[in-house]
Amino acid sequence: MKKYVYGLFDVANSPFQVLIISLVFAPYFANQIVGNAQLGSAYWQWTVGLCAIVVSIIGIKLGSISDQIKEGRRNFFYITTLLCIGSTFFLWTCGPGANNIFKCLAIFFIANFFYELSQMFYNSYLFNFSEKKNRGTVSGLGFALGNFLTIPLILFLINYFILPETTLLNLDKSQFEHVRAVPVLVAIWFLIFSIPIFVYIQFSKPRKATSRRNVKPLITLILNKRKLTNLGKFLVARLFYADAIIAIQISVGIFTVTVLGLSAKELFQLVLLTAITQGIGAVLGGFLNDKIGSKKIIQLCLYCVFLAILGLVFFQDKISFILIFQFGAFFFGTLQSASRVMMTNLVNENNLGQGFGLFTLASRSTAILGPIMIGSITYFTNLNFGFLSITILILVGILMIKKVNVPKSY
């Protein structure tokens, strides 16, 4: 039962990632608010990069504090989730036109900041909702539920807001109110599906706070006698391939709309197909994770995502593009799920907040490199070169993950 409770929070947060950060609101910002896809993409990437720096600095400290306070991790999880939901509502106010550029980026920055911190605490709860023998399955199930159960929301948006000439609530399409309503519905959805895990955690016996004398200095988790620990090696590898993940999530919506010229209807149909593909990949990947281990799954996924990016850049007729996109999507959720499992197995109950603070640091501290590098390359060249540059980060991630030694007990 509890694995489904855990998975429902993936259902809650997935629309924010898919519809706000990536495939719907980002293209709206670039094309309708900025009015220039190339420039808008750069602005969006830079904002995410700046947010990532702030998250990495605050997340590492907040995670460590949460271990030392009774019910700290639980309370921080509640607060960050609710603040993300509240700030997402305000994206509705960002109408088309260049006068809303700064306002939109500021609101998005705040919502994304609290989203990332919420994800940090949520990922750490995988330890509490699973056992070592089934962590891959539980993590994969979460990603799968997040994809499959987001489909009703996507269908609702298509049938009542995107397709009809007269939308539900009679929204003004000339002011893109049908698109601006997406953040409102995402926020409501986020709140509703957060309730099960909130209730479960609230009535679960909290673990004892870790005393200060038992808190290891962060540096000792990464380095031992001036050499990287196994956790340190994994986090260094994560620095680079997580950067690629972030960059793909942010840029793929704008890239797809610009390259293929998709309408809002076609974009939602692509989101629907992608949700199904990622869900299937997450289920199979989670099962295999428990059989062959996270490292092998991560390596396979990185190779496949690398090939998918090359394919998207060099094969841009609509059918080829969509097929290659789905190939990459199949491995994309599995990659994130396997990373969450591997990190959970490399920490212990007393330093979950601290450990996943490091995980967030590894995911976000160099995120300035990915989004700002890609945003800058896009700004000075074009979207194709910007998107292609993601492969550099993936290649470094592939090289670094090979150095991680998997413990025999893992």
N, C-alpha and C positions, 0 to 999 in steps of 0.2 A: 504493500500500500504506500509506504513512504517514498518509494522510488517514483511513483506517479505524482506525489505531492511536490517532490523536488523538480520533476520534469515540467510541472505546470508553470513554474516561474520562467522557464525557457519560453513557454507559450506567451507569458506576459511580456517579456522583454524583446522577443524576436521582431515584432512589427516596428519597434523603434529603430533597430539596426537596418532592417530591410527597406522600410518605407520613408524614414526620415533621413538617416545618414547616407543611404545609398541610392535607391532606385526611383524615388518619387519626389521628395522635397528638394533634394540636391539639384536635380535637373530643373525644377521650377525656379529655384534660386538663380541658377546660372542663366537660364534663358529668359525668364520673365522679370526678375528683379534686377539683375545686372544687365541683361540684354545682350550678352556676349558669352557664348559657351566656353571659349578658351579662357577669358578673363575670369568668369564666374567660377570655373573649375579651380583656377589658381587660388582665388580668395577662399574657397571652401577648404581646399587642402591646407592652406596656411593656418586657417582657424583651427582645424583639427590638430595640426602639428603643435600649435601654441598650447592648446588645451591639454595635449598629451604631456607636455613638459610639466605643467602645473599638477596634473594628476599623479605623475610619477614622484614628484617631490612630496606632495601631501599624502599620497596613498601609503608610502613606505612608513611614514611616521604614524599615521592613523591605524594601520594594521598592527603595528607593535603596541600601541596604546590599548587597542581592543583586547589583546591577550591579557593585559594586566588589570583590567577593570571587570568586575563581576557583571555579566550580561552585556559587556561592551560590544562584542561582535554583533550580537542580536540587535542592540539599539542603534548602532551605526548603520546596520543593514536597513532597518526600518526608515531611518531619517533620510539616508541618501536616495532610497527608492522613491519615497514620497516627494522629495524635492525635485527629482527628475520628472516625475509625473506632473507636478504643478507647473514647472517652467515650460514643459512641452505644450501645454494648453496655449501659451502666449504666442506660439508661432502662427496661430490663426490671424493675428493682427498684422502680419507682414504681407501687405498687398503688393501688387506688381509696381515696378518703377524704381529707378536708381536711388530715390530719396529714402528707401527702406533698406539699403544695403547694410549699413552699420547696425541698425536696429535688429535685423534678422540675424546677423552674425553674432551679436551680443547674446541674444536669447538662445541661439543654438549652442553657443559656447557654454552657457550655464547648464542647459539641459544635458549636454553631452558630458560635462564634467561630473555631474551627479550620477549619470548613467554608468560611467566607467567605475566610479567608486562602489556603486551598488553591485556591479558585476564582480568586483574584487571580493566582496564579502560573500556573495552568492556562490562563487566558485569554491571558496574555502569550505562551504557546507557540504560539498561532495563527500568529504571525510565522514561526516555524521550521518549521511543518508545512504551509505553503501559500505560494503566490505571489500577487502583487497581482491577477493576472487571474482567480484562482479562489478567493479568500478567502471570498466569499459562499457559494459552493458547499460548501467545506470546513466552514465554520462552521455552515451550515444542515444539512449531513449529520450533524454531531455532535449537534445538537439532535434531529434526526429519529431517529438511532440511539438516543439517550437515551430517546425516547418509545416507539419500536417494540419495542426489545429489553427494555424494562421490563415489557412485557405478560406474558411468561412468569412473572415473579415475582408479578405481580398475580393471575394465574390460579392459581398455586400457593397463594397466601395464601387466595384465595376457596374453593378446593376442599378444602384440607386444614386450614384454621384457622377460617374464618368460617362456612361453610355447615354442616359436619357437627356433629351433636350431640356426638359423640366425636371430638375433634380428634387430629391427629398428635401424638404424645408425651403424649396423654391430659391435656391442659391443663385447668385449672379455669376454666370460663367465668364462674362466679359472681364470681371475682376478676379477670376480664377478662385472664386470662393469654394468651388467643388474640390479643388486641390488643397486649398488652405484648410479645409475641414478635416483633411487626413490627420494632422497632428492632434486634433481634438479627439477623434475616434481612437487614435493610438493611445492617448493618455487614459481614456476611459477603459479601454481594453487592458492596459497595463495594470491599472488599479484593481479591476475585477479579478484577474488571474494571479495577482500577488497575494490575495487574501488567504488561500489554502496554506502556503508556506508560512505566512505571518502567524496564523492560528496555531499551526503545528509547532513552530518554534516557541511561541508564547507559552504553550502548555507542556513543553518538554523540560526536563530537569536540566538547568544550565550547568555547564562544567565549572569547576573551581577556577578562579583567576590565577594566572601564573604569577608567582611571587617575583619581585624584581631580581632577587639573587639568582633565580633560575633562568632568567632571560639571557640568552647568549647574545653577545655583540653580533650585529649583522655581518660584520666582516668575517667572523669565524664560520658562518654558514656557507660562505663563498670560497674562502681561502683557508688552507691548512699548511703551515710551514712554507708559505709563499707560493704554494701551488694551488691551482683551482680544485676545489672539491668536486665530487660528481654533480652535486646540485649546481655549483658554479659553472661547470661546463655546459649543463643543460640551459641555464639562464643566458649564457653568452650566445648559444645557438638560437635561443628564443628571441634575443635582441633583434636579430636580423630577419628571421622568417616572420615574426609577428609584425614587424614593420611592413613587410610585403602584404600580409593579411589586411592590415589597416588601410594601406594604400589602395588595394583592390576594392575593398568595401566602399571607400569614399568615391573613387573615380569611375567605377564601372557603370554607374547609372548615367552620368554625363557622357561618358565615352560611348555607351550603347545608343543613347538617343541621338547623339551627334553623328555617329558613323552610319547608323541605319535609318535615321530620320523617323524613328517610331513615334506614333501618336500616343496620347495618354492611354487610350484603350489597349493598344498593342503592348505598351510597357507593362500594364497591369497583367495582361495575359502571359507575358514573359516571366513576371514575378510569380505568378501562379504555377507555371511549369517548373520554374526553378525551385520553388518550395517543395514540390513533390520529389524532384530529383535529389535535393539535399537531404530530405527526410529518409529516403531509401538508403542513400549513402551512409547516413549517420547510424541507422539500425545495423546494417551489415558491418560497418567499421567498428562499432561498439562491440559486437559479438567477436569479431576477429581480434580486437584489442585484448580481450581476456584470454585468447588462445595463443597469440604469438607475441604480444607485448606492444607497448606504446611506441618504442623507438622505431621498430620496423614499419609500423603504420604511418608514423610521421614521415619517415624517409620516402615511402611509396607515394604519399600524398604530395610531398614537395616536388618530386619528379613529375607527377601528373599535372599539377598546377602550373609548373614551369612550361610544360608543353602546351597547355591550354592558352597561356598568355601569348606565346609565339603564334599559335594558330589564330587567335583573335585579331592580331595585328596584321597578319599576312593573308588571311582569307576573310574578306569582308562582304561577300555576297550574303544575302539575308539567311538563306538556308544553312550554309556552312557556318556562319557566325553563331547561329542559335544552337546548332549541334555541338560545336566546340565549347560554347558557353555552358551547356548542360554537362559536358564531360568534366570540365573544371569544377562545376558546382557539386558534382557527385562526391568529389574528394575534399571539398572546401570545409564543410561542416565536420567531417571526420577528422581533419587536421586539427581543428580547434578542440574537439572533444578529446582526442588522444593527448593533446598537450595538457589539458586540465587533469586528466587521469595521471599522467606521468608526474606532474607537480605534486599531486595529492600523495602519491606513493613515496615521494622523496622528503616529505616533512612529517612531523608527528603532532599529536593532539595539543601539545603545550605551545606550539609556535605556528598554529594555522594562520592567524592574522598576520604575524610577522612574515611567514613564508609566502603567503599570497600577496603581501605587500611587495615582496621582492619579485614575485611573478608579474605583478602589475608594473613594477619598475622596469623589468625586462621587456614587457610588452609595450610600454609607453615612453620610456626615457629617451629612446632613440627614435621614437615616432616622429620627432621633428625631422629626422633624416629622410624618411620615406615620403610623407606628404609634402614637405617643403621642397625636397629634391624634385619630386615629380611635378609639383605645382610650378616650380621655377622652369623646369625643362619644357613643360607645356606652354608656359607664358612666352618663352623665347623661341620655341620651335612650333610644335603642334601636338595635338592629343595623342597621335600614334607614337611619337617618340617618348612622350611623357609616360604612357602606359607601358611601353616596351622596357623602360628603365627599371620597372619592378623586378624584372628577371635578375638583375644584379644582386638584389637583396636575397632572393630565393637561393641563388647559387652559393652565396656565403653561408646561408643557413644550412644548406645541404652538406657543405664541407665541415661545418662546426658540429653538427649533430652526430657525425661519425665518431667524434672524440668522446662522446658520452658512453661510459661503461655502465651497462645495466647490471644492478646487483643480482646475485643468485637468488635472493629471497623475493625478488620482484616478479 
